[in-house]
């Protein structure tokens, strides 16, 4: 057994400790849907007394050996007292988590505090997995979630007793990344380990997450059999279209039409038009109508079945095309059949309003409770061009041929047009997923799959929202190291290149999206044509090694346009060669060949305007001959504008074994500007890949446990905004020192505080309207003695009306900067940096990055604002200590990454000088953990 059991004492002293919570009063964020190692979904939740019967049934199904491993004895039945103990816990000193599938418990994990044994920071852990589900990685998953709950409750160490004959259990702890301490006592092994999430532990967690999510997508894209639920004999209906496309695509496995009552059959039922393709879905059929009709024995010549249960062979993928109100009815059949994945093309869910969205949420819960993954609803479908699969389970009448590009698209409405455009551009696809409402399977899942898919070299994303933005950023950073990701996000001009007037908030969202995607190595474009411009280059040409581009052509005007665009995009033009309108084939071949062999050239752009009434095929021959000459450097990309053709014209194709274009084919663009822009983006991506691959480490001198407990105690007291003193205390646990200050309410207290801090000092207002004013009326600075302090206190108290003022030690003079971490609606926690003051705030002159920050991320962030030159000695001023700002950014990033309850951090101003960075004011807002967070144990969503 790869997942087995450990022993926890049945009469542990922890069981007698007072309950901190009621048996039903558990933290709701402990509920999670997780992926097993085989890609199937399992539901986790804390145990409750109502689980007593389920626990008894679970125990009865365990094999004798599994019971022996768990209880160190046969234990054929659980006594009622033990059942009550297992199901009634306090969710603090004793926590139990159950794994549920289809309503049945399939695994249980438990920890019990060892405070009565003199170990207040330790807990004993145990878990047991049903025999038929062992080997699915449920033991490590339960361990992760128990460790997360234990850490929240103040535990730092787990202990376990394992039978010596059960080495697999010890391997579960070790392979999870924990550093084990082991001791032997005859027949048992005592194991201890710290549960703090170390780098090794996170690496193992992320690796397992990657493998399980990739496997779940493989179940979707590499099925051995497909059932079409709602298959119809009517060619005007969705079920018929899906079945026809799967058959016409040449799917290599069996296809099973399902058209039982309520699914697909009746010709006289009311049709519901599908919003994407306009073909009809099927409205409910009355019972009397069902009885009067005979179900056809086949659809398109293939035997049909009334339900999925009736199919005699296994079914991996079910494509569902029934009315929205009928979708729930097929889930039990799919669970009983062992279906792994559903593709729901039916509309009428989140796309139809609030009521439909609630139904969509219920659908996802039901699908996951049944152990399945869901694409959709309102999806266009999925496709896999692998010749061993040949799956076209989409509503699209045309999909591109096989290639090396993976495509994820949220919008079903755009999906058909996108596929058609890709086919016209000769962009071959490896796989395609249109997720529709993206209720479950998301772009993050597809990135995990494509990262490991040897058939995919380039990833294209059309995104409307980021489901889990921090997770997206983490995965994209890794994938971009080996495969280019090109993304277009709707709301930034995705549908047309002409942008409508947008609000300041939308513009800010665009700015944040650009910077955060760039941080992850993602190439962001504004339009669908630009998406394919980049895809064509990445699919067929190498990535440039440097910025130097040579432009060759027979039109000086078009050459100049290309050169201007190239420079704007960050390329260095090393020669614009105008061969003249009458240039011959040999002259083109020689010029291109020289550039291909020149070590001072990194890429080549060829502009060609054909002479009137002259056959232009010779131009293509010249380019291909020069690109493939013995002296050519094959690592240089070459692009052209050949007859304004978009894609890969026949003369510029390098045919592969299947007759389709392969790498080495030369892309053509409709204009020189588009060709130059594609090359510029390729160089920007290449430059990102050339950056050193840095790890995100923990700065020294941090105490995350003390900070975490402080935040949770504040939340328990219903505090949401921490004051200056509390905020400074929290930052201190991350090695961040706020310039010493005192809160004072009287002149006497102000004078005493100034003497305590040491002169000179400042007296400052505390209300928001008086902070950060350009006229500095809310502060009195450089006060040399007690008399000046008392005078300043009296003036500010009268002027501002503040009952509490601050007396603060003067910091070294410097450039005022600001660091803020806030919740962005698209990207989650985002850190921004800029110069302090309302002028810079008004101009929006800030840089943005996603949490967490590497040292390189932080270094790039402080250079992002246009006003960053003020930090480098602009105007003869001494440059500031940028390393101090980098360290401060990383510490704040680590704080927010460690404690997701910290929702906002504001440090303003921070005086940056040659001597360091001095934080003068800080404010921290806390709140419940966001639903989309990328910390803690693995979970879907």
N, C-alpha and C positions, 0 to 999 in steps of 0.2 A: 504494500500500500504506500502510495506517495503522500496521501493525506491521512493521518491517523489520529491518535488521541494522546492526551496527557492526563495526569491525575491531579485533582484538587481535593483537599481534605473535605469529606462530607460534613465534618463537624468543626470547620474552621472557626476560630474565635471571632473572626470578622462578621460571622453570621449573627452574632449576638449584639453587635454594636447598634446604637440607635439609628433609625432610618433618617436620612437627610431629605429624602423625597418620598412621595407616595409611590406605590407600585406602578401607577399609570402616568406619573409625572416625570417623564424623561425629556431631555433636550431633543426637540424635533429635528435638529440638523444631524442627529445620529442616524436618521433614516436615509438609506441610500440604495440606489440600483447600481450593481457592479457587474463587470464582465468576468466570467470564468476564463481559464486559459484556452478553452475551446471556442471562445467567442459567444457563448450563450449568456443570457442575462439572469442574474440572481438578485432577489430583493432582500436587503438587510434591514432589520429593525430591532430595537430593544425588546426583550421578552416582557410579557405581561401575564397576570394570573389567568386570563382567558386562554392562554396557550397550554393549559394543563393536559387536555385531551390530545392535542397535537404532539406534545412531548412524549406522552405514553405511547402513541402510535409510532412515533419516530424511534423510540427505544426498542419497541417490539420487533421492528424490521432490521435492527442491527444484527450482524452476524455474531456468533459466539466469540470469535477472535477479536472483533472490534470492541465488544463489551469488555472483554478481558483487558485490552490495552487501555481502555478508559478508566475502569474501576479496579484494576489489578485483581480481578476475580470474575467469576461467571456472571453474576448479577442478572439473572433472566428477566426479572421484573423490577420496576421501581416502586418502592413503598410509597404510599400516599404522602407521608411526611417529607420524603425526598422530593417528590413532584412539587409539593407546595414550596419547599425551599428554592428549587430551581426556577420556579415561575414567579416568585414574589421576592423582588430585590429592591434595593434602595436607590439604584442608579448612581451611586457614588462610591461607597466602600465595597459594594458588590454590584457588578454590572454583567448582564448576560445579553448577548446579541444572537439572534437566530437568522439563518438563511432560509428563505421561503421560495418555493417554486410551485405555482399552480395551487396555492393555498396550503401546501404541505411543508412542514419543516424538514430540511435536508441537511442541516448542520447547525451546531450550537457552539458558541464560544463564551467563556466565563472568566472573569477575574474576581478575586476576593482579596481585600486589603489585609495586610499582616500587622496592623497596628497593635493588636493584642499580644503579638510575639515580640514586641519591642522594635518593630520595623515600620514606622509610620509612613515611610516613603516607598515601600515595596508592596507588591501584590502578587498573588499566585495565579497563574493563568492556565487554562485548560480548554481544549475544544475537541469535538468529535464530529466526524463527517460520515453521512450515510454511505454504505458500501458502494452503491451504484454511482455515487458522485465523487468517490475518491479518485484522485488523479486529475481533477479539474482545477486545482490551485485554490480551493476554497479555504484551506488551512491558513496559508499566508494572508489571504484577504481578511479573514476574521481576526488574525493577529494584528494587522494594520489598524483595523477599526477599534479593536479593544485597546490598543496602545494609544490611539487618539483620544478615546474617552478617558483613559487613565490619566493621561497628561493633563486634560482639562480639570480633573479632580485632584491634581497635585501629586500624583505618583510619578516616580522617576525610574523605577526599576521593576522588572518582571522576574519571577522565579517560577520554575516548573519542575515537577518530578516525572521522570520518563523511565519506563522499563528498559533495562539494558538490551533486551531483545528487540527493541523498537528504534533502531538507528534512524529510520526515516523521519521520526518526529524531531530528533535533534537537528537533522538536515533542514527541516522547515525553518527553524530559528536561524541557523547559520546562513542558509541561502537567501534569507530575507535581508541580509546585510548587517545583522546585529553582531557585535563582538561578544562572544560567549565566554563565560567562566563556568567550567564544569568540574564536578567532583563525583566520585563513584562511591557507592555504599552497597556493596553486594549486588543485589538484583536491580538496583535503580541508579539512575544518573540524575544528579541535581544540577540544574542549569540556571544561571543568572545572567541578566543583561540589562543595560540601560536602554530606555525606550526613546531617548532624545533623538530626533531625526538628523542623523549625521549625513555627510555627503555620500558616503557609501550606501547608506540606507535609501536615500532619495534616488540614487542612481539605479539601484535594484528595483525600486518601486516604479520608476519611469520606464525601465526596460520591460517590466512585466505588463505595465499598462500598454506600452507600444505593441507588444506581441499579441495581447488579447484583443485590442481594438483592431489591429490589422487582420487578425483571424476572423473577427465578426464581419468585417467588410469582405473578406475572401469568401465567407459563407454566402454573401449576397452576390458577388460578381463571378464566382466560380461554382455555380450549382451543378450538380449532376442530374437534376430533374427539376421540372417546373410545372406547377399547376396554375391554370388561368381560371380564377373563380369569378364567374360572371361571363364566361365564354358564350357567344351568341351566334346564331346562324344568320342574323341580320347584318349585312355589310355596313350599315349606317351606324352601328353601335360600337361603343368603346371596346367591349369584350371581344368582338370580332376583329377589330383593328389590332388589338394586342396579340391575339392568337395568330393572325395572319402574319404580322411582322416577325414573331418568334419563328414561325415555320419558314418564312421566306429568308430569314437571316441564316438558316441552316444550323440551328442549335443542335449540338452533338448528342444531347441526352433526350430522354423521353419527355413528351409534353402531354399533360393531362387536362383536357377541358372539364370544367365543373360548371354545370348549368342546372342545378336542382331548383326546386320551387323557391321563388323569391330571389334567385340569383340572376337569371339571365333570359329565360326562354321566351315569354309570351310576345307575340307579334303585335298584339293590340294594346299592350300596356302603354301608359303615358310616358313619353320620353323626357329625360332631363338632359339638357345640352351640357356637354363638358366645356368649361370655360376656355380651355387651351385649343382644342382642335375642332370643336363644334359638333363632334359626333355625339350620339345620345347615350346616356346612361339609362338605368332602368328603375322605374318607379315601382312601388309595392304592388303586388298582385293580390286580388281578393281570393279568399279560400275557395269560393265557388268557382272562380275562373280557373284556379289550379286543378280542381277536380275534373273539369271538363276538357282538359287538354292532356295530351300524351307527350311526355318528355321525349325529344328526339334522341335516338341511341348514339348519335355522333354529331360532331361539329367539324366541318371541313374534312370529313372523311376519317376523323379520329374519334375513337370511342369516348363518350362523355360519361361523367359520373355525377351522381346527385349531390354528394358531399365529398370533401377531401378524405374523410374517414373511409370511404368506399374504394379508394384507389389501392390496389393490391401492393404496389411498389412504394419505396420510400420517396418522400417529397422534400427537397431542400428549400425551394423558393416558391412562395405563393404570390401571384400577381392578382390583386383584388380590384375588380371593376363592378362593384355593386353599389346601390344607393347608400348614402351616408348612414341612414338609419339601420341598414342591414350589416354594416361592417362588423359591429360588435358580435353578431351572431356567428360569424365564421371563426372567431378566435378559439373557442373551445375545440372545434373540429381540428384546427391547425395544431393546437397543443397535443391533442390525442394522437395526431399523426406524426408528431415530432418535427413539424416544419420549423426551420431555423430563422427565416427572414420573410417579412411581408413587404411588398411594394404596393401601396394603396394609391391608385390614380383618382379615386373618387373625390369630388369636391364637396362643399357643404359643411366644412369644419371651420377652422380659424379664419378661412377666407370669406366666411359668410356673416361674420359679426360676433358679438359677445357670446351669444348662446352657442354658436358653433365652436368658439374657442374653448368653452367649458367642455363641450363634448370631445374636442380634440385632446384636452388634458386627460380626460377619462380614458380615451382610447390608448394613449401612451401608457398610462398606468396598467391597463389590462394587458397590453402587449408585453410589457416588461414582466408583469407578474406571471405571464405564461412562458417567460424565458426567451422571448424572441426580440429581434430588432425590427424597426419600422423605417421604411423610406416613404416619405409623404406625411400626411395625405396631400391630395391635389398635386401629385407628382407627375412628371412627364414619363419617368421610367428610368431604366438602367440598361447599359450596353457593355459588352466585353468583346473586343475584336480578336482576341486570342483564337487562333484556328482550332485549338483543342476545345474551345467553349462555343464561340460564334453565337453569342446571345444578343439579340435585339429585343428586349422587353420594354419597348418605348412606344409612344403614340406617334413618333416622327416617321414620316414617309420616306425619309432619306437620312442615312447616317454616313459619316465619312468612312473611308476604308481604313484598314489597319495601319497603325503608326506607333509613335513613341510618346504621345502626348496624352496625359490624363486630364479630364475636364470635370469640374464640379460646378453645377449651376443651381441656384436656389429657384430662380424664376421659371416656372413652367411655360408662361406666356412667351418668354424670350427663347426658351430652349430650342424650339423647332427652327427658328430663324438662325440661331447660333450654330446649330448643327449643319444647316444648309450652307451658311457662310464658310464654315470650316471645310466642308466638302469642296466648295468652289475654289478655295485657296490651296487645295491639295495638302491640308494639314491632317495627317493620319492620326487617329485616336487609338490608344490602347484600351481605355475604359472611359465611360461617361456615366455620371449620376446627376439626375435632376431631382432634387429633394423636395420641391414644392414648398409646403409649409414648414419643412425641416423640424418636425416635432420630435424626432429622435436622432437618426443618423445625420451627422453634420459634416461640414468641411474638415473639422479636426479629425474625425474618424477616417476620412479619405486621405488626409495627409499622412496619417500613421500607416495606412495601407501602401500608398505610393512610395513612401520612404523605403519600404522593403520589397517593392515590386520591380523585378529586373526588366520588365517589359516597358517601364515608364521612365523617360528621361526628363520630361518637362511637365510642369503642373500648371494648369490654368484654373482660376477661380473667378466666378461671378458671384459676388457677395452682396446681400442686402443688409445683413446684420452679422455680428460676431456672437455666436452662441455663448462661448466661454472665452472671452478675449485674452485673459492671461495664459490660459492653456494654449490658445492659438499661437500666441507670441512665442511660448516656449518650444512648441513643436516646430513652428516655422523656422526658428533659428537653426535647429538641427537639420531639417530637411534641406534648407537653402545651402548648406555647406556642400552638398553633392548634386542637387537638382534645382534648377531655377524655378521659382514660383512667380507667376505673373497674375496679378489680381486687379480686377476692376470692381469698385464698390459703388453700388447704386446710391444716388444722392450727390455724386460728384460729377454728373454729366455722363453717366454710364450709357444711357440710351441714345443720346445724340451729342455731338460735340458742342452744340450751342447751349450755354448755361443760362438758365433763368436767374433772375435776381433772387438772392437768398438772404436769409437773416444772418446777423452776426454770429448767432449760435451755430447755425449750419456751417458757416465758413470756418469757425473754430474747430468744429468736428472734422472738417476736411483737413485742416492743418495738423491736428493731432493724428488723424489716420495716416497721413503721409509720413510723419516723423516716426510713428511707432512701427509702421510696416517697413520703413527703411531700416530701422534698428534691427528688425528680424531678417533682413536680407531679401524681403519681398519686393518685387518690381511692381509698383503701383502705376496704373495707367488710368486715363479718364474716360476712354470710350471703347466700345467693342472693336472698331477697326484697329485701334492701337494695340488692343489685346492680341489680335491675330498678327499684327505687324511684328510684335516681339516673338510670338510663338513660332512664326515661320523662320525667323533667324535662329532661335535657340534649337529648333527641331532639325535644321539642316546644316548649320554652320558652327564652327567652334567659337568659344568665348574669347574676345580680344585679350591679349596679355598686357596691353597698355593703351594710352589715350591717343596715340599718333595715327591719324587717318590720312590717306592720300586720296584725292578726288580726281578722277580721270573722266573726260567726256569730250563730246564734240559740240558743246554749247557753253559759252562762257557765262551766259545769264543763268542757266540752270546750275552750272558749277558753283556760281557765287551764292545762289540760294542754298545749296547743300552745305557750303562752307559756313555760312552764317548760322544755320541751324545747328551744325556740328559744334561750333564754338559755344553757342548758348547752352548746349547739352553737356559741356565739360570736355569735349574732345579737342585735341591739338591738331590743327590742319598742317600737315608737313608737305605742302605742295598741292596746287590745283593746276592740273595739266589739261590745257585745251588743245585737242588734236585737230580742231577745225571741222567744219561741216563736211568736207570731202575726205575725211580720214578713211583709210582702207582697213581691211580685215587684219593685215599684217601689222599695221601701226597700232591698232587696238591691242592685238595679242602681245606685241613687244612691250607696250607701255604697262599693261597689266602684269606681264611676266616680270618686268623689272621691279615693280612694286612688290610682287610676291616674294622676290628674292632679296629685297632690300631689308637689312636688319633694323633700319631706322623707321620702318613702317609696321604698324600693328594691325591695321585693317584697311580695306579698300572699298571705295564707293565709286561705281562706274555709272555715269550719266550718259544716256544714249538717246538721241533724237534721230530717227531714221530719215534719210533723204527721201524726198517726194518720189513716189512710184518706183522705189527700189526695194528689192527683196532684202529683208533685214536678218535672215537666218544666219548670215555670215557673222553678225555680231555675237550671237549666241555661241557659234563655233569658236570664235576668238576667245571669249571668256572661258569656256570650258577647257580649251587647249592650254591657256595660260595657267589656269587654276590647277591643272593636272600635269604640268610639265615636270620633268625630273628635278629642276632647280627650285620649284615652288615650295614655300614653307606652308605646309598643310595646316598649321596652327593659326593661320590668319583668316578671319572671316571676310567674305566678299559679298557685297550686295549690289543691286543694279536697279535702274528704272528702264525696263525693256518694254517698249511700246505701251507704257503705262499699264501693263498687265500686273494684277495682284496675285501673288502666289508663286507657283513654280511652273513657268511656261515649258512646253515640251522640249524645246531646244536646250533648256538649262537644267534638265533633269538628269540625275545619275540614277539609272534604273536599278532596283534591287532584284532579288531572286523572284519575287512575286510580281515584278513589273511595275511596282509602285516606286515613287521617288524615295531615295534614301539619303543619308548624310553625305554631303559633298555636292548636293544639288544647290543651285544658286537662287536665292529669293529675289523676286522682282516687286517693286513698289510703284504705286500710282503717281508718286511725285518724289522729287529729290529730298524734300523736307521730311517726308515720312521715312525714307530710307535712312537719312542721317539721324533722325530721332530714335529709330530702332537700334542703330549702332551705338548711340550715346547711352541708351538705357542698358545695353549689353555691357558697356564699359563700366557704368556705375555698379552693376551687379558684380562684375569681375573684381572691381576694386574692393567691394565689400568682402568677397571671398578671400582676398589677399590679406585681410586683416588677421592678426594673430587670434587664434581661437582661445579666448579667455574663459576661465571658470568664474562662477559667482561665489566667492568665498565669504566667510563671516569675518568682519573686522574684529580685531582684538578688543578685550575689555568690555564685552557685552554680558548681560545677565538676563536672557530672555524669560526665564522662569519667574524671576521677581517681577518683571514688567507685565508678564501675562497675568499673574495673580492680581496685580494692582489694577489692571484694566477690568478684570472680571468682578472684582469687588466694587469697582466704580459702577459697573453695569447693574450689579445687584442692588445698588442704592439708587438706581434709576438716573444716575448722572449721565448726561450726553455730551456736554461741552466742558472740558477740563479747564479750570482757570490757569492763570499764569504760573502759580506755584506748583499745582499738580502736573501741568504740562512739563515744566522744567524737571520735576522729579522723574517723570516717565522717560524723558530724553536722557537723563543721567545714567540710566541702566543700559543705554546704548553708547556710552562714552561721549555724549554730547553735553558740553557745559554751557549753560546760558550765563551771560555776564552777570555776576552777583547783583541782586537787587533785594529790596524789602518793600512790602506793602505797608503803608502808613495811613493813619486816619487823623493824626494831630500834628501840630508843629513840633511838639516835644518828641514824638516818635520819629519824625523826619530828621530832626537834629541828631538824635541818638543813632539812627540808622546810618547817617552820613559819617559819623565818627567811627562806627563799627566797620563800615566798608572801606573807609579811607578816601581822603579828598584827592583829586576833584571828583564830583559826582554830578548826576543829572536828576532833576525832578520832572516827572512826566505824568500827563493825564492818562487815565485808563480807559475811558470810553472810546468807542470805535470812531466816532465822528471827529475826534481830536488827534487821532494817531495818523501819521503819514502825511500830514498837511505840508504843502510846499512852503508855507510861511513859517512853519515850525512853531506856531503859537501854542501848540499843545505840549511843549517841552521847554525847560530851562537848562542849558548845558554849561559844562565847565565851571561849576560852582565851587569856589575855592575854600569856603569856610562855612561855619554854622549859621552866621548871620545871613549870608546869601541864600542858604537852604531854606531858612525860615521865611524869608521874604518871598522866595519863589513858591513855596507851599501856599502862602496866603494868596498870592496873585492867581495861581492856577485854580485853587479851590473856588475862588470867587468867579473866575472867568468861565470855568467849565461846569461847575456844579457837581463835580465828582466828589463823592464822599471818601473814596479811597484813591490815593496817589501812589506812585512808585518812586522810590529813591534808588538809583542804580549807579554803580561805579562806572566812570567814563572808560570807554574802550578806545583802543588806538584808532586814529582817523583812517578812513578808508572809503572804498566804493560801496555804496549800499546795494545789496542784492537780495533776492527773495527766492526761497524754495517752498513749493507747495505740493502736497500730495492730495489729490481729490478723486472722487468717483466720477469717471467719465461714462456717459450712458452707452457708448459703444465699446470702450476698451477696459472698463473696470478702473482699478487704481492706476493713475497716471501721475508721474512726477514732472513738475515744470520748474524751469529756472529762468530767471531774467534779472534785470536791474530793478531795484526797488523805487517806488514812486508812482504817483498817479499818471504822470506823463507816459511812462513806459507801459503801464497797465492799459491806458487808453489806446495806445498804438498796437497793443497785442504783441509786443516784442518779447516773446518767450519761446523757449525750446521745450519739447515734450519727449518723454520716453516712458516705456512701460516698465512696471515693476516685475522682477528685481533688476538692479543695475549691476553690470560688471564694471570694473575699473575703467575699461575703454569706453563703455556706454556713458559713464559719468564725465569722462574727459571730453567726449564729443558734445555732450549736452551743454556744458558751460561755454562752448564755442558757437552754439546754435543761434543765439539772439544776434540781431544786426548790430546791437550796441556792445557786443562782447569785446570790441577793440579797446574799450575803456578799461578792461582788465589787464591789457597787455602793454600798458605804458603809453596810451594815446595822449598826444599833446605834451610829451615830455614828462608826464607823471611816472612815478616808479611802478613797475608791474606788480600785481598782487601775487600772493602765494596760491597758485591754482591747485596745488596738491592738497591744501587744506579744504578747499571747496569740494574737491573730488571725494575726499575722505568723508566729509559731512554728508554729501549726497548718498554715498554708499551706506552710511550708518542709518540715515532716515529710511532708505529703501529697505534695509534689512529689518528695521522695526515694523514697517507695514507688512512686509512679507511674512514675518514670524507671527504677527498678531492681526488677523484679518478683521478683528473688531475695531481696530484703529481705522476710521473711515476718512479722516482728513487731518493733515498736518500743515500748519502754516508757520514758517519762520521768516519774520519780516520786521525790521531789516536785519540782514547779516552784513556786518562791515568787513569787507575783504581788503586786506592790506598786505604789505610785504611781510608782516609778522604773523599772518594767519587769518582765520575767519572767526569773527566774534558775533555770536547770536545774541541779539538784544531782546527781541520779543518772540514769543511762540504761543500758539494756540492749537489744541488738539481736540478733535471731535471723535467720539466713539459711538458704536451702535452695534446691532446684531450682525452676525456674520452674513455677508452677501450670499445670495443663492448661487451666483456664478463665481466661485473662488477656486483657485488652483493650488490649494494647500491641503495638507492632511492626507488621509487615506484616499486610495483610488475610488472614483465614483463616476457614473455617467452624468452628463449634463453640464 
